[in-house]
Amino acid sequence: MSGTIRAKGGRGRLGSVLSGLAVAVGFLLFLGGLVWGAVAYQPYTVPTDSMSPTIATNSKVLAERIDGAEVRRGDVVVFADPLWGGSTMVKRVVAVGGDTVACCGADGRLTVNGTPVDEPYLGRGLEGRSVASEQQFSVAVPEGNLFLLGDDRFTSLDSRAHLEDAGQGTVPRSAVVGRVDVVVWPDGSALERPAGFAGLPGGISAPGPFRALFTAIAAGCVLILAGAAYGPVAGFAARRRGRAAAAAREKVGA
């Protein structure tokens, strides 16, 4: 009998240790994920429809804090340029330093160094058409600069509106403060890197750390809840066993 009691007590102590360990690890994952997120990302609100339908008006987004040197074609970036009024803006990079970007090719698509680019994310105009641009242009992007367009090419005030400025509407890489990775609200979805730019030199950027960060936070929550639930569940199970044992003794006594 005493051996059985010690065995049960040992299992109980082991369960308590494991539940405490689960809570501790979960807390570290949860807190670490939050700290990582605060360091890696900056929240922004997109007040206009210039990036629709990719990013709707007044959407809440998370932008990974990056250096301008990390920017690749196809990235949706957050930047501020004094020549554009100094306000924070969100646009898509369609060409980088050394590129010649033009519109439009024979099929109406944007071309980068003569290569037509598929842009399935483009918004549609009043006539339901999806076009790379109704405005014709051809720009040789200076080294260290970026050419940026909104996804709604009918309403966006972007590099095309600054073609007469120095640099022909391009923006220095140093003006970039972040790359949009996630639309938190209303979509709750990650932005995919556009495959249309993948075949160009330099390729497209790698996905940001958001999925890993979210996984760490979610795993932390699960471990904390599981560890915290062990005590009540184990206590309930012990009471049931106790009642069953008492009922069995009463039956034997009867």
C-alpha positions as CSV (number, residue, x, y, z in Angstrom):
1,M,0.0,0.0,0.0
2,S,2.7,2.5,1.0
3,G,4.6,1.7,-2.3
4,T,1.5,2.6,-4.2
5,I,1.1,5.9,-2.4
6,R,4.7,6.8,-3.0
7,A,4.4,6.0,-6.7
8,K,1.3,8.2,-7.0
9,G,3.0,11.0,-5.1
10,G,6.0,10.7,-7.4
11,R,3.8,11.0,-10.5
12,G,2.1,14.0,-9.0
13,R,5.4,15.8,-8.2
14,L,6.7,15.0,-11.8
15,G,3.5,16.4,-13.2
16,S,3.9,19.6,-11.2
17,V,7.5,20.0,-12.3
18,L,6.6,19.5,-15.9
19,S,3.6,21.9,-15.7
20,G,5.8,24.5,-14.1
21,L,8.4,24.0,-16.8
22,A,5.8,24.3,-19.5
23,V,4.6,27.6,-18.0
24,A,8.1,28.9,-17.8
25,V,9.0,28.0,-21.3
26,G,5.7,29.3,-22.6
27,F,6.3,32.6,-20.8
28,L,9.7,33.0,-22.3
29,L,8.4,32.2,-25.8
30,F,5.5,34.6,-25.4
31,L,7.5,37.5,-23.9
32,G,10.4,36.9,-26.3
33,G,8.0,37.0,-29.3
34,L,6.5,40.3,-28.1
35,V,9.9,41.8,-27.6
36,W,11.2,40.5,-30.9
37,G,8.1,41.9,-32.6
38,A,8.5,45.3,-31.0
39,V,12.2,45.4,-32.2
40,A,11.6,44.0,-35.7
41,Y,8.3,45.8,-36.6
42,Q,6.8,49.2,-36.6
43,P,3.0,49.7,-37.0
44,Y,1.6,52.1,-39.6
45,T,-1.8,53.2,-40.8
46,V,-2.2,53.6,-44.6
47,P,-4.7,56.6,-45.0
48,T,-5.2,56.5,-48.8
49,D,-6.4,54.0,-51.4
50,S,-3.2,54.4,-53.5
51,M,-2.1,50.8,-52.7
52,S,-5.5,49.2,-53.2
53,P,-6.5,46.4,-53.6
54,T,-3.4,45.1,-51.9
55,I,-3.8,47.5,-48.9
56,A,-7.2,49.1,-48.4
57,T,-7.8,52.7,-47.1
58,N,-7.1,53.0,-43.4
59,S,-5.5,49.6,-43.1
60,K,-3.2,48.9,-40.2
61,V,0.0,47.3,-41.3
62,L,3.3,46.1,-39.7
63,A,6.5,47.1,-41.5
64,E,9.7,45.3,-40.8
65,R,12.4,47.8,-39.9
66,I,15.0,47.4,-42.6
67,D,17.9,49.4,-44.1
68,G,17.3,50.8,-47.6
69,A,20.1,48.6,-48.9
70,E,17.9,45.5,-48.3
71,V,15.1,46.6,-50.6
72,R,14.3,44.5,-53.6
73,R,12.0,45.0,-56.6
74,G,8.4,44.2,-55.7
75,D,8.8,45.2,-52.0
76,V,6.1,47.4,-50.5
77,V,8.0,50.0,-48.5
78,V,7.4,52.8,-46.0
79,F,9.5,55.9,-46.8
80,A,9.7,59.7,-46.3
81,D,11.3,62.0,-48.9
82,P,11.5,65.8,-48.4
83,L,11.0,66.2,-52.2
84,W,7.7,64.4,-51.8
85,G,6.6,66.6,-48.9
86,G,8.4,64.7,-46.1
87,S,5.3,62.8,-45.1
88,T,5.4,59.0,-44.5
89,M,4.2,57.1,-47.6
90,V,3.7,53.5,-48.7
91,K,4.4,52.4,-52.3
92,R,5.8,49.5,-54.2
93,V,9.3,49.4,-55.5
94,V,9.3,48.5,-59.2
95,A,12.8,49.4,-60.2
96,V,16.2,49.9,-58.4
97,G,19.4,51.8,-59.2
98,G,20.8,50.9,-62.7
99,D,17.4,49.8,-64.1
100,T,15.5,51.4,-66.9
101,V,11.8,51.2,-66.1
102,A,9.3,52.1,-68.8
103,C,5.6,52.0,-69.6
104,C,4.1,50.6,-71.4
105,G,5.2,47.7,-73.5
106,A,3.3,46.3,-76.5
107,D,1.0,44.3,-74.2
108,G,0.4,47.2,-71.8
109,R,2.7,45.9,-69.1
110,L,5.5,47.7,-67.2
111,T,9.0,46.8,-68.4
112,V,12.2,46.7,-66.4
113,N,15.3,46.6,-68.5
114,G,13.1,45.6,-71.4
115,T,11.5,42.7,-69.6
116,P,7.7,42.8,-69.2
117,V,6.6,42.3,-65.6
118,D,3.4,40.6,-64.5
119,E,1.6,42.6,-61.9
120,P,-1.5,40.6,-60.8
121,Y,-2.0,42.9,-57.7
122,L,-2.9,46.0,-59.8
123,G,-6.1,47.8,-59.1
124,R,-8.8,48.3,-61.7
125,G,-10.0,51.6,-63.0
126,L,-13.6,52.9,-63.6
127,E,-13.8,50.8,-66.8
128,G,-12.7,47.7,-65.0
129,R,-9.3,47.7,-66.8
130,S,-6.1,46.8,-65.0
131,V,-3.2,48.7,-66.6
132,A,0.4,49.3,-65.6
133,S,0.0,53.0,-66.2
134,E,-2.0,55.3,-68.4
135,Q,0.9,57.7,-68.3
136,Q,3.9,56.9,-70.6
137,F,7.4,57.2,-69.2
138,S,10.9,55.8,-69.4
139,V,13.3,56.4,-66.6
140,A,16.9,55.4,-66.0
141,V,17.0,55.0,-62.2
142,P,20.2,56.5,-60.7
143,E,22.4,54.2,-58.5
144,G,21.2,54.2,-54.9
145,N,17.7,55.2,-55.8
146,L,14.3,53.5,-56.2
147,F,11.3,54.0,-58.6
148,L,8.0,53.6,-56.7
149,L,4.4,53.1,-57.8
150,G,1.1,52.6,-56.0
151,D,-0.9,49.4,-56.9
152,D,-3.8,51.6,-57.9
153,R,-2.2,53.2,-60.9
154,F,-5.3,55.4,-61.5
155,T,-5.2,57.3,-58.2
156,S,-1.7,56.9,-56.8
157,L,0.5,60.0,-56.6
158,D,3.9,58.3,-57.0
159,S,7.1,58.5,-58.9
160,R,5.1,59.4,-62.1
161,A,4.0,62.6,-60.4
162,H,7.6,63.7,-59.8
163,L,9.1,62.9,-63.2
164,E,10.2,66.6,-63.7
165,D,12.0,66.6,-60.3
166,A,15.7,65.9,-59.9
167,G,16.1,62.1,-60.2
168,Q,13.0,61.8,-62.4
169,G,10.8,60.8,-59.5
170,T,13.2,58.4,-57.9
171,V,13.7,58.2,-54.1
172,P,17.0,57.5,-52.3
173,R,17.3,54.1,-50.6
174,S,18.1,56.0,-47.4
175,A,14.5,57.3,-47.4
176,V,13.2,53.8,-46.7
177,V,12.4,53.0,-43.1
178,G,10.5,49.8,-43.4
179,R,9.0,47.0,-45.6
180,V,5.4,46.1,-45.2
181,D,5.0,42.4,-44.3
182,V,1.5,42.1,-42.8
183,V,-1.8,43.8,-43.1
184,V,-3.1,43.4,-39.5
185,W,-6.5,45.0,-40.1
186,P,-8.9,44.4,-41.9
187,D,-7.3,41.4,-43.7
188,G,-5.0,39.9,-41.2
189,S,-2.8,38.5,-43.9
190,A,0.8,38.5,-44.9
191,L,2.0,40.2,-48.1
192,E,3.4,37.8,-50.6
193,R,6.5,38.8,-52.6
194,P,5.5,39.3,-56.2
195,A,6.8,36.5,-58.5
196,G,6.8,38.9,-61.5
197,F,10.2,40.4,-60.3
198,A,11.8,37.1,-59.3
199,G,13.5,36.5,-62.7
200,L,15.3,39.9,-62.6
201,P,18.9,40.3,-61.3
202,G,18.9,40.3,-57.5
203,G,15.5,38.5,-57.3
204,I,13.0,39.3,-54.6
205,S,13.4,39.7,-50.9
206,A,12.9,36.8,-48.5
207,P,9.8,36.7,-46.3
208,G,10.0,38.6,-43.1
209,P,10.2,37.0,-39.6
210,F,6.5,37.5,-38.8
211,R,5.4,33.9,-39.2
212,A,8.2,32.7,-36.9
213,L,7.4,35.5,-34.5
214,F,3.7,34.6,-34.5
215,T,4.4,30.9,-34.1
216,A,6.6,31.7,-31.0
217,I,3.8,33.8,-29.4
218,A,1.1,31.2,-30.2
219,A,3.3,28.3,-28.9
220,G,3.9,30.3,-25.7
221,C,0.2,30.8,-25.1
222,V,-0.5,27.1,-25.6
223,L,2.2,26.1,-23.1
224,I,1.1,28.6,-20.5
225,L,-2.5,27.5,-20.7
226,A,-1.6,23.8,-20.7
227,G,0.8,24.2,-17.7
228,A,-1.7,26.3,-15.8
229,A,-4.5,23.8,-16.5
230,Y,-2.5,20.9,-15.0
231,G,-3.2,21.7,-11.4
232,P,-7.0,21.9,-11.6
233,V,-7.2,18.9,-14.0
234,A,-4.9,16.8,-11.8
235,G,-6.9,17.8,-8.7
236,F,-10.2,16.9,-10.3
237,A,-8.8,13.6,-11.4
238,A,-7.5,12.9,-7.9
239,R,-10.9,13.7,-6.4
240,R,-12.6,11.4,-8.8
241,R,-10.2,8.6,-7.9
242,G,-10.8,9.3,-4.2
243,R,-14.6,9.1,-4.6
244,A,-14.2,5.9,-6.6
245,A,-12.0,4.3,-4.0
246,A,-14.4,5.3,-1.2
247,A,-17.3,3.8,-3.1
248,A,-15.4,0.6,-3.6
249,R,-14.5,0.4,0.1
250,E,-18.2,1.0,1.1
251,K,-19.2,-1.8,-1.3
252,V,-16.7,-4.2,0.2
253,G,-17.8,-3.3,3.7
254,A,-21.4,-3.9,2.8
